[in-house]
Every structure is written in C-alpha cells, then in structure tokens.
Amino acid sequence: MNAPVDVSFFTRAAKPLTSYRKYWAARFGTAKFLPTTRAEMEALGWDSCDVIIVTGDAYVDHPSFGMAVIGRMLEAQGFRVGIIAQPDWQSAEPFKALGRPNLFWGVTAGNMDSMINRYTADRKIRSDDAYTPGDIGGQRPDRAAIVYSQRCREAYKDVPIVLGGIEGSLRRIAHYDYWSDKVRRSIVVDAKCDLLLYGNAERALVEVAHRLAARESMATMTDIRGTAFIRRSGDDTAAGWFEIDSTSVDAPGRVEAHVNPYLMISEQAKEQGATCAREDEAAEVAVKAEKDAALLPLPRGEGTKANPAIKPLTFVPNPSLPSMQGKIRVPPRDRSVIRLPSYEQVKSDAVLYAHANRVLHLETNPGNARALVQAHGEGATARDVWITPPPIPLTTAEMDYVFDLPYARAPHPRYADENGSHDHATKIPAWEMIRFSVNIMRGCFGGCTFCSITEHEGRIIQSRSEDSVIREIEAIRDTVKGFTGAISDLGGPTANMYRIGCKSPEIEAACRKPSCVYPGICSNLNTNHNPLIKMYRRARALKGVKKILISSGLRYDLAVQSPEYVKELVTHHVGGYLKIAPEHTEQGPLTKMMKPGIGSYDKFKQMFEKYTLEAGKKQFLIPYFIAAHPGTSDEDMMNLAIWLKKSGFRADQVQTFYPSPMATATTMYHTNKNPLRKITRDSETVDIVRGEKRRRLHKAFLRYHDPNNWPLLREALKTMGRTDLIGNGKHHLIPTFQPMTDGSYTSARRKNSTTVALKPVTPVKGRILTQHTGLPPRDNGSGKPVGKPLVRKPR
C-alpha cells in the first residue's frame, strides 16, 4: 500500500485512545461478562456501575456487537460498566435493575435501526428478530432509542443520557420518516438526551467518560467531534463561531425600483440615479472634444505631446478593507458553522429538505467538514441542534486495541438453554451469522445512495493490522465452541476495501466527493489488493483452519483492478457461490444509486468464470438487484427482466428499496429532487416509485418467472405497448397461458410468509438453475452441506 490510512494528517492531532489515565475502578479487573444483574455486580465486588448501557439487542460479548465494543472499551479505561439488554419498556422499573449509574446512561437501539428491524419495506410487521434469542420479534419498542431514553430519565432523572448507535446516527438532523410518511425532528430533541454520539463513537465516548469522571458538566462538552446537542439562544459556548447562512436555495438578484409613469424621461432617469441620454447629448459631445484635445498638435514632424493638465487614473486597494488585500479571507473551517434550513422549513418545503440533505453529505469528510446547526421550534420553544464535525477515524493501532479487548466471544450465559447451549431454542441468528467471522475494517467510500454505511461509519477506511486479524482467527479456533475449521468471513462493510485509501493524505483531507469509485475509480485512489491477498494466504496457512470464505459484499468494480486478487478469491475463498450486487442494468436508476454500469459486472463475470474453470470447480455468481429505487421507470424494470431471462437467471429473492433515514436516495424518494447535484427550485426531478401497485409491479418484473406475477405483468406490458414480450416462445418474457395459482407472493423470509412444504427438486438437464432449486449447497468447510436459503443482509 502506498499510503496507509493512519498517516492521514488529520488523524495526527487526535488524542490516542490509550493515552488516558485509567479511572480508579480499574482495580476491580476484567469481567468475563459485563454484569446484567445485581448478583453479577456483587460477584465482581461492585456496589454500583459507573456507566449503564441500555440496548435493544441481546447481550453478545463479541466485537461485532456495539454494546460489547463500547462496554469493553470503557472497562479498559477503568470504568465499571453494566448492561441492560432488551428491557421491558412498559415502565421505568426494569431500568433500575442495576441501580443508579455514577456517570451516565449509554442508550442504543442496537446494531440495527429498530424500525427497519421491525418492519418490511412494505411497512408490514416482521415476526422475527435476528438479534433476539429464539429469533422472536417484538422484544424492543418502535423508535427504541427514544423510548429507552425516556425510561432512563424516569428512573434517575438527574443522570446524563448519552445516545448512540446507528438509529441515532441516521436521525441526527430533521429527517424523513418512511413509516409515518412525514419529516420528524432531530432525535436529540425527541429523546431529550444530553448528548448524541454519531458514527463509531469510541473516541468521543472515552473523552466524555473521563471528563464526567473529572466532574465536568455535560453542558460544557460542546467541543467533542462526532456529537450532537442542543443549544438555546444566548448560550455562551456558541461565542466565537462564524455562521454561514445556508437556509435558502435561491439567492435574490438586483431589485429594480418601480418607475413612476407620470414623470418625464429625464426625471425618471434621475430617480434611478442616472441621466437622460438625449438631454445630455450635447454634454457628451463636449466631453469627447476635451478628450481629443488631450493630445496637442506640435509643429510639423514633431508628433504630439501629452497635455500636462490631464492625469491618468490610478487604482489602489483600500487599506481599510482586509478583503482587498490579495486573497479573499474566509473564516477558519474549524470555527465555521453552517446554518441549515430549520425543522419547520424542511418539514413544509421539500426543496429545502433536499438542500439540507445535500449540505450534510458534503460535510462528512473529517478532514474538512464544518459544524452544522439546525433550528427547531419558534419563540419560547426555539433551540438549535448543533452537530460537530465527524469523528477522527481510528488509526490501525487503535483498531487493533479495540478488537484485542477481552471479549468472551459468546452470548451471555443467561440466554443458554438447560444444557448451556446457544444452538437451539435460544439461538441468536445474528450471533450465528458472525460466530466464526472476523471484521477486518470499517467504513466504505462507495457512496451508494441507498446505503447508510457512509453516514454511520464514514468513507475513510479504518483497517486492522494483519497480526491483529490473525490473532482473532486463532482465538476463534482455540476458544469458540463448535468451530470445525471454517472461517465464515474475513470482511466488513465490503470485502475488498482493506487498506485501500487515497494516495495523498492532503488530497484525502480536502476531498468533498461522495464516492471514490463513481462515476469511475478516482485516479487518486490506491487500488492495491496485495495486503488483502497476503492476509488471505497467511490465514489459510494457520494450523486447524481448513477453509476461509468471503461472505461480505464484494465491490467488483474495484476487484477487477487486481486480477491477482480475483484469482485468489475465486480459487480459494468461494464456497459454491459468490454474492455481488450490480443492483440494476439501466443507467437511469444506476446514476441515482451511484453504482457502476452493468459492463463492470460483465467484466468481473468473465474473470470469475475464467478462474473458476482454471481451478476445476463449479461455482456460481449470485447477483442481487433492487426494485422500486428512485429514478427507476417501468421500462427500466422491464429491460432488467429481459436481461435476467437472457442471462438465464431467476431471482428468488427480491430487495425492494427501503427508505432509511438520512440516506441520499431517501431524500430523492421524499422530495423528487436529486441531491447529488446542486438543488434549486428548477433542478432535476427524479421519477419515484410510490404506491403499492407500482412497487408490486417492479418486484414482479424481477420475479418474471413466478406465475403469480404474470397477470400483473401482462396488463403492464400491454399498457407499455410491449405485447411482443407476451408469448410462449423462448424470446418471450411471459407466456400467454395462466396456470392455477393462489395469486399470492411468498416472501423469502421464513417467518414473514406462510409455510409451504417443498419437495426436493432435482435439476433437469437444460433447465435454468435458481438459487434455491438448482445451485449446489454452499460448502462451509465443515464437511456438512448447508442448505439454508440465502438471506440478504439489511442495508
């Protein structure tokens, strides 16, 4: 790698996580599991907790679970941390289980947004929850961060509340709420928390804890990056800031004064500070004559000489104006705050909402982002929500420190069955998914508009060292029950962005592009996959490790820049199939997603098939697509369906666009505007797929092979004038005949649909293979076939 991420100059000023003096309670040592009851506290010798974390997830002591990372981080700083996991929110009593926290409450809805966790893209209630023992839904309230904060305040009203997690990150300003179909206030206002920490908050949380332990008031903690809080008018802490007004999209031009029609021409001119050209014609002639006389004739042959009475004009800068002295001066970025349109403005004006969202996404680079402020309320209730610049990314050494903390790497014993197992009725699906996986990095510079990774983790890649990753693999091998030799994933938000970043630290800190790989790969981006290849090879060589699979989503347009990486991946790390996400084939939706064209997919597919053949294996690509994304027309979906049929692919799982708070595509959905470009009243509009019927149609095109969808597709194709696609030939999309069906759609999610007993299907020669009936079971290295259906991770 040419320029490791941790040499970026804007990380050098950040205070290292390991530089704080430990709190006195460090003498109690390390707990095997952070306590969840009074009895567990007493066993550790504690009389109270310094910090109590309230979470909507079951407590799993693993670095993939937010409550465990935050808890272990604070424990390493010397604080006593308790966990209240999935409490009954009907009253404040369950929130008093561990007593009064000495410093603050830490509140999070969990690893997943509580609304996305609870509702499908069609706003239907899910009956399952992967973060709950037994996969049982309904164990957390809607808008859990707000509810938990309210109950914490009721339990001990004088204890500060620090809110965090992805639910808080995505709601830090006024935001469109898909489930109520309206714009809601910042969660800082609704939750009434003292401080919101957005993004990966280790750095901010450690500073808050130590400053509170030093008896500093929470009200003075307005200088911590990655936070949001409320300021009222007249707050002294707001002094010294330069405010940049960005509350409007229209800058008014010169206003011309209305002319009195009863005045003479000369009088009208004088009213406007001018004179009448006609009446002054003689004067102009006289002036011209004086200019001509400026050069006086001399005797013949001697030319002319200048009139000493006439002097040339000399322009000099006004010494009293600093802006006239060379370069225009602008306020320092670290003391500048951009005032966004108020909550009341964005609630009533979709154009201003789109503008505010665009400004927020332009201010996401920790190297140059400015603070933001948004007014909420009017009159006596008026207050400002301040958002400080994003947190400084962790260095490689700090990432190692976080992941090397003493995690138990298992669910809390309270969830175990009578045999002490977590594998049956009390199984936690999210734990099973990451049980034998390793997170090697954070962040994503892809910038996909429908995804919330960038808004939460940022676009600067934060990578662990190779040694740290190897240590975790060895820990899994030696300590995790049920390990059979297969590591299920070495990845993160993406599989192949490990140690990839900008070639120039200065350019990286100054860049304001939302994506490093759209519309093409930036020339300043280092695309070297060698560190990842080296890690794969070293991990495969470990004793007791039989197989290492890559399950994280692959950025294939980046992968094709390194054929050696693709060969390594295909030859050694694909267990039967590899999932990638081209999302669409048509430029309309792809430009709104900020995804590469289908040509990049075709290039990767060729390389995948070539190296699969060389390895002598049978492996398959599983591409995923999104239906009903903003910017998608009915014709776009029809063309995608035609491409799917020509490619011999039947999508058994359909991902419908889900408008998550604060995402750029969600802004398109709400406003019909494109915030990827400058927002004006007349700027580009975006075709939005609204209404159940049209969303069903777009999903039906993706599942063109399902007879239940044929009546809807026939009607649509006739309306679109494409009856040539209806027929019984191979070149037709859907047939003319209609078999007996129940007319319903069966979801791929097991518990969200009626259970249907399916007999095993043996593929017939020449028949198109599908994900569920034709592809071989995935090889996980354990020697046992895994026949479970694919479940796409929520975005």
LOLOMI-404394 format. One record per residue (C-alpha): residue in one letter; x, y, z; residue number from 1. Coordinates in steps of 0.001 Angstrom, whole numbers, plus 500000, padded with zeros to 6 digits. Layout:
N
a;X;Y;Z;NUM
...
! end
This chain:
795
m;500000;500000;500000;1
n;501352;503405;499027;2
a;499782;505468;501813;3
p;498321;503693;504855;4
v;495171;505299;506147;5
d;496614;506033;509564;6
v;499199;508523;508203;7
s;496483;510973;507127;8
f;497435;514297;508609;9
f;494032;514933;510159;10
t;494441;511880;512402;11
r;497687;513063;513928;12
a;496028;515623;516199;13
a;493537;513131;517670;14
k;494201;512030;521212;15
p;495046;508290;521215;16
l;492563;506013;522976;17
t;495352;504555;525087;18
s;496670;507891;526330;19
y;494113;508437;529126;20
r;494942;507742;532746;21
k;492757;504861;533906;22
y;489864;505540;536258;23
w;490330;504297;539819;24
a;487847;501414;539413;25
a;490349;499630;537142;26
r;491479;497855;540336;27
f;488431;495556;540059;28
g;489940;493939;536974;29
t;488234;492462;533936;30
a;484843;490742;533993;31
k;484255;487577;531982;32
f;480896;489081;531026;33
l;479776;492601;531856;34
p;477136;492306;534618;35
t;473443;492318;533759;36
t;472074;491792;537307;37
r;472798;492932;540861;38
a;474009;489447;541719;39
e;476605;489578;538948;40
m;477731;493006;540178;41
e;478163;491700;543726;42
a;480171;488744;542450;43
l;482580;491257;540933;44
g;482737;493226;544174;45
w;480911;496250;542768;46
d;478490;498384;544760;47
s;477480;500426;541705;48
c;478089;500928;537987;49
d;479822;503972;536581;50
v;478080;503538;533224;51
i;474991;501501;532366;52
i;474378;500629;528728;53
v;470769;500067;527653;54
t;470467;498182;524357;55
g;467744;496748;522156;56
d;469847;493681;521283;57
a;470517;490590;523322;58
y;473910;490918;525008;59
v;476531;489105;522953;60
d;480094;489785;524080;61
h;481623;489980;520620;62
p;483304;492861;518694;63
s;480541;492783;516077;64
f;478006;493935;518680;65
g;478039;497616;519585;66
m;477207;497250;523270;67
a;480128;494849;523736;68
v;482630;497141;521983;69
i;481534;500184;523984;70
g;481352;498235;527239;71
r;484786;496646;526867;72
m;486305;499939;525752;73
l;485047;501736;528872;74
e;486104;498796;531023;75
a;489620;499078;529600;76
q;489604;502740;530653;77
g;488884;501671;534227;78
f;485111;502187;534423;79
r;482563;499717;535785;80
v;480034;499024;533041;81
g;476702;497245;533342;82
i;474377;496053;530571;83
i;470575;496206;530498;84
a;469650;494271;527374;85
q;466161;494313;525833;86
p;464391;495631;528962;87
d;460619;495704;529313;88
w;459924;499302;528319;89
q;456374;499493;529738;90
s;457700;501093;532933;91
a;460898;502510;534410;92
e;461357;499692;536949;93
p;463449;497357;534709;94
f;465787;500310;534121;95
k;466551;500424;537848;96
a;467818;496828;537914;97
l;471478;497813;538305;98
g;470893;500924;540392;99
r;471852;504491;539623;100
p;474828;504903;537243;101
n;477526;507138;538704;102
l;478405;508891;535442;103
f;475852;508412;532653;104
w;473395;506205;530794;105
g;474562;504863;527445;106
v;471485;504268;525258;107
t;471342;502456;521917;108
a;468554;500825;519933;109
g;471016;498101;518920;110
n;473086;497092;515923;111
m;470098;497681;513670;112
d;467603;500511;513361;113
s;464564;499466;515403;114
m;462093;500441;512656;115
i;463946;498597;509891;116
n;464328;495658;512253;117
r;460578;495581;512945;118
y;459025;496430;509557;119
t;459475;495209;505993;120
a;459968;497566;503040;121
d;456186;497377;502581;122
r;455660;498508;506203;123
k;454460;495069;507285;124
i;455417;493828;510743;125
r;458100;491186;510892;126
s;457613;488277;513251;127
d;461324;487608;513673;128
d;464314;489458;515099;129
a;467818;488143;514412;130
y;469209;489924;517477;131
t;466865;488187;519937;132
p;467187;484680;521426;133
g;464901;482325;519561;134
d;464568;484780;516665;135
i;461443;486203;518292;136
g;460179;489620;517193;137
g;458676;492355;519330;138
q;461333;492392;522034;139
r;462114;496081;521544;140
p;459813;499092;521041;141
d;459444;501109;517871;142
r;461894;504035;517909;143
a;463683;502246;520728;144
a;466299;504968;521266;145
i;463601;507497;522171;146
v;461642;505111;524402;147
y;464721;503895;526273;148
s;465894;507477;526835;149
q;462530;508439;528290;150
r;462546;505484;530684;151
c;466121;506210;531779;152
r;465071;509770;532576;153
e;462123;508486;534604;154
a;464328;506054;536514;155
y;467012;508588;537542;156
k;466223;511986;536093;157
d;469468;513671;537169;158
v;471762;511186;535366;159
p;473069;512358;531954;160
i;471924;510382;528914;161
v;474393;509712;526093;162
l;472664;508344;522994;163
g;474478;506349;520306;164
g;474145;503615;517716;165
i;473012;503629;514116;166
e;469455;504682;514985;167
g;470779;507907;516486;168
s;473356;508457;513730;169
l;470725;508382;510992;170
r;468428;510791;512820;171
r;470806;513489;513973;172
i;469044;516201;511959;173
a;465429;516653;510900;174
h;464745;513630;508706;175
y;462093;511999;506560;176
d;460436;509100;508381;177
y;459217;506467;505925;178
w;456958;504710;508435;179
s;454882;507791;509307;180
d;455464;509435;505898;181
k;456462;512765;507405;182
v;459511;514745;508459;183
r;460446;514235;512100;184
r;462595;516362;514364;185
s;466174;515517;515255;186
i;466285;512592;517658;187
v;468258;514833;520038;188
v;465064;516830;520554;189
d;462669;513877;520746;190
a;464837;511703;523002;191
k;465803;514659;525224;192
c;469280;513184;525554;193
d;472142;515289;526845;194
l;474488;514243;524063;195
l;474241;512207;520868;196
l;477338;510382;519638;197
y;477061;509530;515952;198
g;479184;507123;513953;199
n;481726;504789;515541;200
a;481956;506539;518873;201
e;484873;505012;520792;202
r;486951;508199;520655;203
a;484130;510511;521728;204
l;482778;508156;524388;205
v;486120;507731;526133;206
e;486561;511500;526281;207
v;483039;512040;527631;208
a;483535;509382;530329;209
h;486838;510807;531569;210
r;485552;514400;531558;211
l;482430;513408;533507;212
a;484615;511449;535933;213
a;486589;514661;536443;214
r;483277;516301;537472;215
e;482954;518428;534348;216
s;479407;519409;533446;217
m;477860;517796;530383;218
a;476673;521263;529316;219
t;480250;522336;528605;220
m;481070;519366;526349;221
t;480395;521171;523096;222
d;483855;520704;521588;223
i;483851;516932;521056;224
r;483812;515725;517443;225
g;481086;513338;516322;226
t;478443;514698;518696;227
a;475108;516489;518513;228
f;473457;518500;521266;229
i;471018;521330;521934;230
r;471951;524973;522355;231
r;469490;527719;523202;232
s;469815;531365;522210;233
g;472299;533302;524293;234
d;474412;530237;525106;235
d;477926;531476;525896;236
t;479504;528319;524447;237
a;478403;529467;520965;238
a;480627;532564;521091;239
g;483454;532808;518579;240
w;481767;530862;515768;241
f;481396;532192;512217;242
e;477917;531334;510968;243
i;477386;530595;507280;244
d;473757;531013;506261;245
s;472560;528146;504059;246
t;468848;528326;504842;247
s;467782;529099;501281;248
v;468450;527759;497785;249
d;467552;530977;495920;250
a;469904;533987;496037;251
p;467886;537098;495002;252
g;469299;539208;492168;253
r;469338;543018;491850;254
v;465962;544507;492681;255
e;464925;547249;490220;256
a;462904;550153;491640;257
h;459413;550723;490269;258
v;459285;553786;487974;259
n;456646;556488;488395;260
p;454902;556594;484963;261
y;453911;560257;485386;262
l;457499;561571;485437;263
m;459320;562957;482386;264
i;462145;560875;480902;265
s;464858;562994;482490;266
e;463088;562834;485850;267
q;462759;559057;485648;268
a;466484;558786;484967;269
k;467294;560940;487963;270
e;465014;558772;490168;271
q;467235;555812;489245;272
g;470475;557632;489807;273
a;471158;558223;486086;274
t;470642;560950;483499;275
c;468753;561162;480261;276
a;470977;560364;477317;277
r;469023;562592;474920;278
e;469216;565714;477020;279
d;472894;565130;477777;280
e;473892;564502;474174;281
a;475456;567922;473818;282
a;477378;567469;477031;283
e;478743;564158;475775;284
v;479952;565784;472568;285
a;481735;568408;474618;286
v;483415;565782;476788;287
k;484595;563932;473694;288
a;486088;567116;472314;289
e;488014;567656;475536;290
k;489433;564157;475325;291
d;490510;564718;471751;292
a;492250;567885;472831;293
a;494267;565969;475410;294
l;496920;565405;472763;295
l;498044;568805;471473;296
p;499489;569089;467934;297
l;503111;570152;467605;298
p;504887;571683;464676;299
r;505114;569515;461585;300
g;507379;566483;462021;301
e;507492;566672;465800;302
g;504442;564433;466540;303
t;502348;565109;469638;304
k;502953;565662;473308;305
a;500865;564878;476347;306
n;498775;567600;477912;307
p;500248;568073;481400;308
a;496838;569068;482697;309
i;495388;565611;482073;310
k;496452;562836;484505;311
p;495760;559040;484091;312
l;493647;557321;486783;313
t;495467;555028;489209;314
f;493525;552312;491119;315
v;494839;551371;494564;316
p;493326;548953;497148;317
n;491530;550458;500113;318
p;493846;549789;503059;319
s;490882;549701;505436;320
l;489358;546649;503733;321
p;491174;543360;504544;322
s;489318;541618;501738;323
m;491066;543908;499237;324
q;494499;542799;500351;325
g;495252;539962;497951;326
k;493363;536693;498506;327
i;489841;536875;499912;328
r;489792;535781;503527;329
v;487292;533181;504704;330
p;486513;532075;508259;331
p;488598;529153;509550;332
r;486779;525883;508888;333
d;487238;524654;512437;334
r;485296;527684;513718;335
s;482690;527808;510953;336
v;479155;526524;511364;337
i;476665;526142;508528;338
r;473090;527023;509409;339
l;470757;524584;507681;340
p;467104;525341;506954;341
s;465107;524914;510161;342
y;462977;521912;511009;343
e;459854;523944;510253;344
q;461269;524895;506846;345
v;462298;521394;505748;346
k;459035;519973;507049;347
s;456965;522225;504793;348
d;459346;522651;501832;349
a;460691;519575;500045;350
v;463238;521620;498081;351
l;464805;522965;501284;352
y;464807;519432;502700;353
a;466806;518227;499678;354
h;469168;521188;500051;355
a;469773;520454;503755;356
n;470492;516796;502986;357
r;472960;517749;500259;358
v;474824;520109;502609;359
l;475016;517435;505308;360
h;476523;514885;502899;361
l;479054;517423;501638;362
e;480239;517928;505226;363
t;481184;514325;506029;364
n;484946;514280;505471;365
p;486666;514549;508875;366
g;489472;516468;507188;367
n;487389;519448;506106;368
a;483833;519116;507443;369
r;482317;522098;509206;370
a;479872;522076;512078;371
l;476148;522223;511287;372
v;473274;523840;513140;373
q;469526;523480;512599;374
a;466830;525411;514431;375
h;463891;523546;515972;376
g;460830;525376;517247;377
e;459924;529047;517404;378
g;459502;531607;520146;379
a;459927;530311;523686;380
t;460490;526731;522468;381
a;463218;527673;519984;382
r;466502;525799;520247;383
d;469326;524865;517931;384
v;470592;521346;517279;385
w;474358;521583;516824;386
i;476287;518842;515037;387
t;480065;518872;515358;388
p;482299;517570;512525;389
p;482615;513771;512131;390
p;484925;511849;514483;391
i;488563;511364;513544;392
p;488964;507803;512187;393
l;490818;505299;514327;394
t;494402;504503;513418;395
t;495452;500918;512751;396
a;496952;500715;516245;397
e;493672;501941;517768;398
m;491649;499495;515674;399
d;493848;496689;516996;400
y;493338;497963;520528;401
v;489537;497865;520135;402
f;489437;494376;518618;403
d;492010;492907;521011;404
l;489906;493696;524090;405
p;488981;490622;526226;406
y;485678;489671;524588;407
a;484073;486412;525698;408
r;483069;485903;522026;409
a;479734;484359;523057;410
p;476204;485323;524148;411
h;475688;485985;527839;412
p;475074;482745;529818;413
r;471585;483969;530748;414
y;470427;483049;527205;415
a;471714;479470;527322;416
d;469335;476507;527493;417
e;469383;473845;530219;418
n;472422;472267;528560;419
g;474334;475534;528494;420
s;473975;475722;524726;421
h;473001;478614;522430;422
d;472305;476388;519445;423
h;468630;475507;519745;424
a;465561;477313;521075;425
t;467674;480181;522404;426
k;469785;480587;519270;427
i;470542;484204;518341;428
p;470668;484281;514498;429
a;472827;487412;514314;430
w;475363;485715;516566;431
e;475310;482591;514411;432
m;475990;484726;511337;433
i;479201;486217;512776;434
r;480188;483407;515154;435
f;483149;482324;513022;436
s;483693;485562;511085;437
v;486291;488305;511505;438
n;485812;492023;510897;439
i;488972;493390;509278;440
m;487993;497016;508548;441
r;485396;499782;508869;442
g;483982;502388;506530;443
c;483106;502493;502844;444
f;483962;505000;500112;445
g;481443;503543;497659;446
g;478812;506155;498443;447
c;475803;504106;497291;448
t;472855;506430;497826;449
f;470537;503768;499276;450
c;473075;502641;501871;451
s;473672;504072;505360;452
i;477212;502809;505961;453
t;478849;506084;504948;454
e;476509;508148;507136;455
h;477403;505980;510136;456
e;480952;504672;509688;457
g;482276;507281;507263;458
r;484107;506912;503960;459
i;487647;506742;505357;460
i;488705;503091;505558;461
q;489940;502089;509018;462
s;491898;498832;508838;463
r;493241;496457;511440;464
s;496757;495108;511214;465
e;497335;491681;509740;466
d;498695;490437;513082;467
s;495515;491501;514894;468
v;493314;489640;512397;469
i;495441;486506;512685;470
r;495219;486664;516488;471
e;491420;486744;516289;472
i;491312;483774;513922;473
e;493480;481827;516359;474
a;491194;482863;519234;475
i;488173;481548;517323;476
r;489987;478315;516598;477
d;491016;477806;520212;478
t;488073;479132;522221;479
v;484809;479264;520273;480
k;482607;476250;520786;481
g;481562;474455;517604;482
f;484443;475577;515402;483
t;485087;472970;512705;484
g;487890;474671;510810;485
a;485927;477101;508645;486
i;486080;480887;508984;487
s;482793;482110;507525;488
d;484025;485588;506555;489
l;487023;487896;506529;490
g;485461;491222;505694;491
g;483406;494156;506880;492
p;481090;496638;505175;493
t;482797;495487;501979;494
a;485029;492516;501332;495
n;487846;494213;499444;496
m;488490;497744;500735;497
y;491059;496629;503304;498
r;493923;499165;503473;499
i;492671;500961;500383;500
g;492574;504742;500505;501
c;493729;507960;498922;502
k;497311;508105;497626;503
s;497716;511625;499012;504
p;496879;512482;502640;505
e;496466;516129;501683;506
i;494005;515332;498878;507
e;492157;512913;501150;508
a;491647;515581;503803;509
a;490467;518167;501254;510
c;488192;515940;499128;511
r;484428;516512;499149;512
k;483384;513828;496641;513
p;480661;511492;497919;514
s;482295;508471;496267;515
c;485814;507407;495320;516
v;484559;504906;492707;517
y;481736;506763;490943;518
p;481322;507653;488109;519
g;484702;505928;487774;520
i;487514;504978;490081;521
c;489315;508122;491228;522
s;492844;508495;489887;523
n;493989;509313;493431;524
l;492639;506057;494856;525
n;495118;503333;495679;526
t;493571;500075;494443;527
n;496344;497760;495644;528
h;494844;494471;496909;529
n;498211;492961;497881;530
p;497796;493435;501674;531
l;494483;491564;501470;532
i;495957;488767;499365;533
k;498823;488422;501811;534
m;496379;488194;504740;535
y;494277;485537;502977;536
r;497342;483383;502357;537
r;498636;483706;505898;538
a;495218;482916;507370;539
r;494793;479827;505171;540
a;498130;478510;506367;541
l;497131;478549;510049;542
k;497045;475166;511726;543
g;493480;473964;512275;544
v;491979;476292;509656;545
k;490550;474282;506776;546
k;488596;476884;504868;547
i;488221;480664;504791;548
l;485197;482036;502980;549
i;484482;485613;501940;550
s;480833;486439;502628;551
s;480889;490245;502773;552
g;479626;492102;499718;553
l;482329;492411;497068;554
r;482970;495711;495308;555
y;483540;494064;491935;556
d;484456;497255;490007;557
l;487343;497623;492461;558
a;488237;493924;492349;559
v;488755;493870;488570;560
q;491615;496343;489083;561
s;493520;493431;490630;562
p;493198;490198;488592;563
e;495532;488529;491090;564
y;493006;489234;493858;565
v;490095;487867;491822;566
k;492087;484701;491097;567
e;492968;484302;494789;568
l;489344;484842;495799;569
v;487816;482505;493227;570
t;490395;479766;493689;571
h;490364;479562;497474;572
h;487564;481556;499119;573
v;484264;480887;497331;574
g;482048;478187;498802;575
g;479891;477286;495801;576
y;478551;480772;495133;577
l;479618;484382;495446;578
k;477151;487198;496026;579
i;477647;490557;494360;580
a;475265;493460;493885;581
p;475076;495176;490478;582
e;471610;496366;491681;583
h;470395;497201;488138;584
t;471275;497149;484449;585
e;469858;500521;483327;586
q;471606;503883;483574;587
g;468541;505723;484930;588
p;468489;504017;488331;589
l;472247;503337;488378;590
t;473071;507060;488209;591
k;470739;507661;491163;592
m;472348;504811;493083;593
m;475915;505901;492199;594
k;476646;502355;491032;595
p;478802;501311;488047;596
g;477256;500170;484780;597
i;476489;496554;484049;598
g;479655;496437;481934;599
s;481716;496245;485146;600
y;479657;493240;486214;601
d;480221;491565;482845;602
k;483979;492123;483135;603
f;484053;490626;486620;604
k;481863;487717;485496;605
q;484346;486861;482745;606
m;487222;486860;485222;607
f;485198;484828;487730;608
e;484336;482170;485153;609
k;487899;482053;483830;610
y;489494;481456;487229;611
t;486725;479059;488277;612
l;487448;476962;485199;613
e;491183;477061;485883;614
a;490532;475886;489454;615
g;488423;472985;488163;616
k;485417;473985;490290;617
k;481704;474545;489814;618
q;480938;477959;491266;619
f;478202;480473;490622;620
l;477718;484226;490843;621
i;474617;485384;492687;622
p;473808;488957;491602;623
y;471320;490987;493611;624
f;469025;493690;492301;625
i;466872;496435;493802;626
a;463285;497059;492748;627
a;461474;500398;493008;628
h;464592;502517;493583;629
p;464204;506273;492882;630
g;464944;507041;489245;631
t;463616;503679;488041;632
s;460963;503698;485333;633
d;458677;500812;484424;634
e;460687;500431;481198;635
d;463890;500136;483233;636
m;462437;497220;485197;637
m;461178;495593;482011;638
n;464654;495820;480470;639
l;466157;494350;483625;640
a;463715;491434;483449;641
i;464681;490846;479813;642
w;468367;490877;480795;643
l;467692;488401;483605;644
k;465943;485992;481256;645
k;468648;486279;478575;646
s;471269;485625;481251;647
g;469387;482576;482499;648
f;468908;483945;485981;649
r;465839;483714;488197;650
a;465896;485962;491232;651
d;464228;484124;494074;652
q;464894;486954;496499;653
v;463863;490492;495716;654
q;465266;493517;497522;655
t;462783;496391;497401;656
f;464091;499890;498015;657
y;463785;500724;501713;658
p;464000;504475;502512;659
s;466231;504588;505596;660
p;466559;507941;507404;661
m;469102;510425;506034;662
a;470159;508336;503004;663
t;470501;510304;499767;664
a;468076;508000;497944;665
t;465537;508555;500730;666
t;465769;512274;500045;667
m;465033;511564;496387;668
y;462042;509471;497438;669
h;460639;512220;499672;670
t;461407;515317;497582;671
n;461536;514152;493936;672
k;464829;516080;493760;673
n;468354;514814;493099;674
p;470685;515994;495908;675
l;473695;514613;494032;676
r;473522;517901;492122;677
k;473035;521478;493236;678
i;469488;521988;494468;679
t;467389;524807;493027;680
r;463678;525279;492557;681
d;464073;524181;488944;682
s;466748;521476;489409;683
e;466451;517900;488189;684
t;463420;515890;489280;685
v;463551;512155;489920;686
d;460966;509531;488993;687
i;459763;507989;492258;688
v;458096;504590;492615;689
r;455261;505119;495089;690
g;452097;503232;495786;691
e;451634;499541;496449;692
k;450573;498675;492891;693
r;453627;500172;491199;694
r;456035;498775;493797;695
r;454449;495340;493272;696
l;454913;495728;489518;697
h;458626;496451;489870;698
k;459060;493435;492128;699
a;457052;491357;489665;700
f;459476;492217;486844;701
l;462333;490853;488955;702
r;460317;487665;489538;703
y;459104;487356;485955;704
h;459228;483547;486268;705
d;456616;483411;489066;706
p;453155;482560;487629;707
n;451550;484614;490381;708
n;453038;487720;488754;709
w;452011;487002;485175;710
p;448537;488664;485216;711
l;450073;491900;486572;712
l;452907;491789;484048;713
r;450578;491110;481101;714
e;448482;494140;481997;715
a;451588;496321;482358;716
l;453202;495140;479118;717
k;450002;495852;477190;718
t;449869;499357;478680;719
m;453516;499913;477751;720
g;452906;498722;474187;721
r;455185;495688;474579;722
t;452803;492837;473810;723
d;455673;491377;471763;724
l;457083;490125;475079;725
i;453968;488024;475766;726
g;454051;484607;474177;727
n;455129;481017;474523;728
g;458491;481208;472768;729
k;461945;481351;474310;730
h;462311;485002;473331;731
h;459137;485998;475191;732
l;459220;487257;478781;733
i;455966;485690;479995;734
p;453586;483142;478432;735
t;450010;483652;477274;736
f;448629;480792;479385;737
q;447941;481080;483124;738
p;448338;478056;485404;739
m;446353;477633;488596;740
t;447916;479773;491342;741
d;446799;481260;494610;742
g;447682;484725;493315;743
s;449960;485479;496256;744
y;453648;486252;496682;745
t;455738;484180;499080;746
s;458489;486126;500795;747
a;461994;484696;501012;748
r;461992;485430;504747;749
r;460899;482274;506520;750
k;458729;483811;509217;751
n;457189;486572;507140;752
s;455197;484249;504948;753
t;453022;481201;505017;754
t;454979;477998;505407;755
v;454852;475876;502263;756
a;456209;472329;502197;757
l;458508;471969;499215;758
k;459807;468678;497922;759
p;463469;468482;496959;760
v;463890;469322;493300;761
t;466425;467567;491088;762
p;467559;469891;488287;763
v;466666;468646;484841;764
k;469239;468978;482093;765
g;468691;472211;480194;766
r;466540;473800;482879;767
i;467516;477190;484239;768
l;469047;476878;487682;769
t;467749;479003;490531;770
q;469224;479987;493853;771
h;467037;477571;495800;772
t;466398;474659;493473;773
g;469357;474371;491155;774
l;472512;475642;492831;775
p;474541;473241;494948;776
p;474589;473726;498724;777
r;477281;476052;499963;778
d;480490;474473;501178;779
n;481338;475961;504565;780
g;484380;473785;505098;781
s;482799;471694;507855;782
g;482102;468725;505644;783
k;478343;469192;506146;784
p;476178;470742;503405;785
v;474403;473943;504292;786
g;471048;474090;502576;787
k;469597;477207;504150;788
p;468260;479836;501764;789
l;470251;482981;501222;790
v;469151;485928;503330;791
r;470432;489261;502195;792
k;471855;491395;504983;793
p;469770;494524;505614;794
r;471395;497738;504404;795
! end
